[in-house]
Amino acid sequence: MESFELLRNQRLEKLEKLRNLGVTPFPYRYHRTPRTDEAAALLPADGSPSPSSVSVAGRLMSLRRMGKASFGHIMDGSGRIQIYVNQEQVGENPYQAFKLLDLGDWIGVSGKVFRTRTGEVTVQAEAFELLAKTLRTLPIVKEKLEGDEKVVYDAFADKELRYRQRYVDLVVNPDVRSTFILRSKTVSAMRRHLESLGYLEVETPVLQPEYGGAFARPFVTHHHALDIDLFLRIADELYLKRLIVGGLEGVFEISKDFRNEGMDKDHNPEFTMLELYVPFEDYLFMLQRVESMVASVCREVLGKTDIVYQGTVLHMDPPWARTTYFGALRQHTGEDLSGKDAVELRAIARRMQIPFDDAWGRGKLLDAVFGGIVQPHLVQPTFVTDYPVELSPLAKKHRSQDGLVERFEGFIMGKEICNAFSELNDPLDQRDRLSEQARLRAGGDAEAMAIDEDFIRALEYGMPPTAGLGLGVDRLVMLIADAPSIRDVILFPQMRPE
């Protein structure tokens, strides 16, 4: 195999030859009409060539030279189209320039559209223009029919390389482009659904003097002009609830959040979250909002609400299954854990071979057992309701059951998709809960919440009963796109430096 430097030098030599022929290898613009997928519609019904010329543009993806004529394919964002370049038609000097082109180069081709004997829509070049000369060789994927099967050769399949060089991945793997088009449609469908219900999209700070709204370790940065440390937000919750205090009636944000934690197939330190807060409602209202929104998004994006994820058919239509937190623990562990203290829970976790830290309190121990024993069984869309108060410092205490809060989480394929509360609006109770978090933080729990005095001050001005929701956009897109890893649905996932 020829070395990268040798191939690059060959392309640099061609670049110089093109300049010597008077070709501008990096022009300023090209007037394209139409896209490649629209060209076939210009053919007359009788099969004759199009009456007027088109100007298509794209990346050169295949090339067959045959003396004084060449066939090739160019690809734009809508698809591929064949081109036919003949020396007699474009002229000798331009054809000599065409012979200096490589796969991957961007070109524009002007000419009439016709259909070849084999029925392929083709642009017969009257003129062409080089739009960008590539200096690196694309890993062009080759396909060949063997019998009735299409066999792919030289696939750009190295996962880490694909994530690092997404710009190459998008060129050579059409299914990747389809995934990110699907992602864009999913986010747009969520936004339209919420706006149709009268909710207002807002923006809140990414850089925050106090972080909160979730259990997570933050990223820290320094603002030199103010000479203070700031945190990249781990959630939007506390600022969105300030807006409910201010009288906005239903707000949502689709935003980037950041958590300084481990990475795996379900976690990226930079991720996209939808948060929604609606005054005068509770968590049971929000539960119905979630299942109706997810079903609506699936219907709009996929045309159906039964979707297939990694071979499993998932039924996204409401109503989703429901179970309580301690009910699910009892079902899958065979024990009632609702009255167990930290010492008893450590013994149970040890017996069930659930990893834990000796410094953890009752809440984190329960969460570890739930995650290890219960969560893998929550395959079909399922709401788990009524969590222990230790796990939910921002949720309202349950109206009828001591020790619990009005909270639910939605799970699909064993993954948490969303988290929602009847939001705590009692400023005195909120201070007590955050003070307990501060005590855990002082004891070494790096993910415990800090006290945000301004947020408590906002609550003291009065926040009406409110339902709040956080939904992981990346994980929902994983399900809709049938993607096994969160990195498959994030254009530029976080990677260790090369």
N, C-alpha and C positions, 0 to 999 in steps of 0.2 A: 504493500500500500504506500502511495506517495505521501511524503511528509506534509504536514500542514504548511510549513514555511515554503516548500517548493510550490505547492498549489497556489498559495497566496502570491508568490513572486510571479507566477505565470499570469495571474489575473492583473497584477500591477503592470506587467508588460503589455497586456491587451488594453488596459486603460490608457497607457501612453500612446499606443497605436491609434486608438479611437480619437484621442485629442489631435493627433497629427492628421487624421482624416477630416478634421473640422467638426467632429461630433462633440457636443456639450454633454458630458456624462451625468451631470447633476443639475438639470434645468430647474426653473422656478415654478412652473405649473404646466398642466396639461388639461385641455378641455375634453372631458370624457362624456360621451353620450352614445349609448346607454350603458348600464351595467351588463355584465355577461349574461345574467339570467333573463334579461329582457330582450336580447338580440333575436332569439328565435321568433318572437311575435312580429318582427318586421318582415318576415318572409311572406310573399304573396301566396294565396291558396293554391295557385297552379304550380307551385314548386320552383318558379323562376327566381333569380337573385333579387335581392331587395332593390327597389328603384333608386334609393339614395344611399350614400355612404354613412357608415357609423364610425365612431372613434372609441374603441374599447381599450382598457388599460389593466394591467395586472402583472403578476410575477410569472416569469417563464419557468414552467414546471416540467416540460418535456420538449425534446427537440430531435427531429430526424432530418438530417441533411442529405440531399440527393443531387449532388452537382450544383446546378444553377437554380434549384428549388428546394424549399424546406417546409416541413410541417412541424407544428409544435402546439403546445397548449399553454395558455396563460390563465392565471387564477386571480380573481379579486374576492372581495368579501362575500359575494353572492354565489360564486361557483366558478366553473371552468368553461372555456370555449376554445375550439381549435382555431389556429391561424395557418394561412398558407401564404408563404412569401416566395415570389418568383422574381429572378433577376431582371427578366424582360420587362416586368411591370414596374418595379421600384427603381430600376436603374443600376448600372454596374457598381458605381462607387458606394451607394447605400447598401447594396447587397454585400460588398466586401466588409462593410461595417457590421452588417448583421452576422456575418461569419465569425466575428470576434465576440459575440455574445456568449454568455454561460448560463447554465441553469441557475435560477435564483434571481437573475437580473429583472428589474422592473422595466417594462416597455409599454408604449402606447402604439396601437395599430389602427390605421384608418383604411376603410375599404368597404366593399359591398358584402352583404351576408348571402351565402348560398349553402346548399345542402350537397354533400359529396355523394358518390354512388352508394356508399354504405349507409347513407342517411344522417351523417353527422353534420350538425350546424357548424359552419366555418366562416371566418372572415378572410376574404382574399385581399391581401395587403396592396393598397395603392401607395402607401407611405407608412413608415414606422418611425418611432422616436425612442431613444434610450432615456429612461426616466431616473434610473439609479443603477450604477454598476456595483455589483457585489464583489467584495474582496475575500469572503469566506465561502467555502463550499457547503451548501445545505445538505443535510442527510436525507436526500430524496428517497422516499419510500417507493419501492417497486412492487407492482402487483402483476400477477400472471394467472390466467385461467388454466387449471389442470383438471381436465374433465369438466365437471359441473361446479367445481369449487374454485373460489378465488383465494390464491395463496399470496401472502404478503412477505416480501423480502426486505432486508435491511431496514426494519422498522426502528424508528427513534423511540426506543422502549425503556431506556435507563431512567428510572423514576427520579432519582436525585438530579440527574442532568436536565431532565424535562422541567423540574421545578425551578432550577437555577436559571435555565435559559428558556423561559416561557415564550419569548419571542420566536424561538425556533419551534417549540412545541406547537404553537398555534398555526405555524405555516404548514408543518408536515403531518399533523394529526387532526383531520377535520372534525372528529368527534369532540376534541377539546374545545374548538371554537363553538360547537353546538352547546356544550355544557355552560359556557360563560354567557352565551346568548340566552340560555334558559335561566341562568341566575338573574340576569338583568330583567327578564320578563317577570320573574317571581317577585323581585323587589318592587317593580312597578305595580304589579297586581295587588300586593299588600297595601301599598300607598293609596291606590284607587279605592280599595275596599274601605279603608279607614276614613278617607276623605268623604266617601259617599254616606258615611254615618255621621258626618258633621264634625269630626275631630280635626284639630289644628296641628299641622306639622311645625315644630319649633327646633331651635338649635341651642344647646347648652355648652358650657365651657369644657374643653378637653384638658386644659391645664387648670388644676384646682389646688387651692391652699390646704384643703383637707379632703381626703378621699373617703368614699363611703358608698353604701348601697349594696355591698356584697362581701363575702368572706374571700379575700384575696390579698396577695402581696403586690404592692404597686411598683411601677417604675418611677424613679425620682430624677428630676432635672433641676437646674439652677437658673434662675432669672437674674442676669447680671445687673440690669438697671435698678431693679428693686432689691437686689441682694437677698433674695429669699429662695428657699427650696420650694418647688411645686411638684405635684404628682400628676401623671397621666391618669385620667379617670378610669376606674374599674367598673363603673356603672353610671347611668344618667339619673338614677332615681331621686336623689336628694334635691337636685335642681329642678326636676320636673314637678316634684311635689311643692316646691316653693311657688311654682306658677299656678298650681291649684289654689294655694293660699291667696295668690294675687287675683283670683277670680276668673281665670281662663277655664272654660267648661269643656274639658276633654282635650288633652294634648298628647302628641306622640313624637318620637324621634327615632330615626333609623341611623345609627351612628357606629363609629369605630370605638371600641373599648379596648383596654390594655391591662393584662394581668401577668405579673412577673412570676410565671409558674412553668411547670414542665410541659413538654410538647409530646403529643402522640396522635393517633389517627382521629381523635375527637377534639383535640385542643391545639390552638395556635395562640401565641401570646397577644397577637393583634387580631381581633375578630369583630364581626358585625352583629349588633343587637338592635332589636326593636323593643322600645319601651312605650307603654300606653297607660295613661292615668285618667280615670273618669270619675268626677265627683258624684255624690249621692248614691253610689252603687257599692256592692260588696263582692267578695271573691266568687260567689255562686253566679253572679251576673257575668263576671269576667270569664268564668269557665265556659259559658255558652258562647261568649264572643270569640274565644280561641277556636273552638271546634268548628264554628260556622266560618271563620276567616280562613282557616287552613283548608277546609273543603272548597271554599270559593276560589282560593288561589290555585289549587290543584285542577279544578274544573276549567279555570280560565287558561292556565298554562299548558296543561296536558289534555284537556278535553274530557277528563274523567276523574273520578274520586277514588277508584280502586287502582293503586299504583303497585309496581313491583320493585322491591329493593333487595338486591343480592339474592334473587330467587324466591323471596317471600312476598306473597300478595298481601298488601296492607289496605284495610278498609278505612278511609279517611272521613267518610260521611258521618255526621252526628246521628245518634249520640255515641260518644266514646265510653268505654268501660270506666267504672269508678270503683275505687277501694280506699279505705282509710289507711293512714301510715302504719298504725299499730296493728290494724287488721291484716295488712299485707305481711308484716313481720311475723305475726302469729301463724299465718297460713304457710309460710315458707321456712320458718325455724321450728315450729311446733311449740313455741314458748310465748307467754305474755310478757313482753319487755317493758310495758308501760310503767310499771312501778319499780323497775330495777335502778339502783344507784350506780355510780361509776365503778365501784369495786366489783359489783356483780357483773357489770357489762364487760369489764376487762376479762373476767374469767370465761364468760360466754364467747367473747371474740377469740380468746386463746383456744378454746375447745373447737371452735369452727374454723380455725386457722385463718382468721382475718387479721392482717397486719395492722398494728396501731402503735401509737406513741404513749408512753407511760404518763406524759404530762397532759394528755387529752382529758377533757371533762366529759360529762354524760352526753352532751349533745353530739360531739364529734365521734364518740364511740358508737352511738346509735346510727349515725350517718355512715360509718364504716361498715357496720353489719348490714344495713339496708343496701348499700352499694354493692357489697360482695354477694349477698344471699338473695335479695329480692329483685334488684334491678334487672339482672339478666333475663328474668321471666316476663318482663313487661314488653312484649313484642308488638302486639296490636296497640293502637292508640289508647292510652289509659291515663286517667287522672288519679293521682294519689292525693288525698285531702287530709287536713287536720294534723298538722305537724307539732312536735314538742316545742315548747316555748324557747328552749335553749338554742334551737336551730334558727330562730326567726326573730331577731331583735327589732325588726322594723314592721312586724305584722301585729294586728290587733288580737288581743286575747279572745279565745273562743267564747261565744256568747253563752254556751251551756255546758262546756266540759273544762274542768280545771286542768291546768298544766299544758293545755294545747293552744294553738293559735289558728286563726282562719287563713289558711294557706293551702294552695295546691301546686303540684308540679305535674306537667304532662310528659309522658314517656312514650317513645316509639322505638322499636328494635333495641330496647335496653338502654337507650340514650335519653337523657333529659333534654326536652325540647323547649320547655317554658317553665316559668315560675311566677306565681301570682299571689297577692295578699288582699285581704281587707286591711287597708293601710292603717297603721297606728297613728292616731291623731291626738292622743292625750300627751301633751308635752312633759308632764311630770313622770308618767310611765316611761316615755321615751328616754328621758334623762337617766332613769334608773337602769333601763336595759343597756344603754350605751356605757354607763358607768361599770356595769358588770363586764361588758366587752373590754373596757379599759383594764379591768383587773386581770382578765385572761391574757391580754396583750402584755401586761407587765410581767406575767408569769411565764412568758416565752412563746405565746401563740402569735406568730407573725401575721396570721390571716385574720385575727380579730379586728373588729371595727374600732376606729378612733371616734372621739367625741367631737362632733361638729357643732360648735356653740351657735353659729349663725343659723343652722337648720333648726335647732331647738327654739331659737328666738322667733323664727318664722312660724313654727307651730304655735307659739304663744299668742300670735296674732289671729289664730284660728284657722284650721283646715277642716272643711266639711267631711262627712263620711266619704271615703274614696276607695275605689278598686284600682289596683295597679298590676301591671303585667310586664315581664321581661321575656322575650322570645328570641332564641338563637337563630339568626338568619342563616348562618353557614350550615348549621345542622339540618334545617328545613330544606335547604337547597341540596344537601347531600342526599336526602330521601327522594326528592323530586327528580334529581338527575341520576339516581342510582349510582352514586359515587362512594367508594368504600372508605375514603380518607378525606378529612377536612382540607388537606392540601390540594386535592383535586378540584375544589370549588373556590379556592382563593388564588387569584391570578399570580400574586407574588408572595408565597408563604415564607415565613421566617426560616432562614437556614444558617447553619454555622458557616463562617467565612471560608472561602476556598483556601 
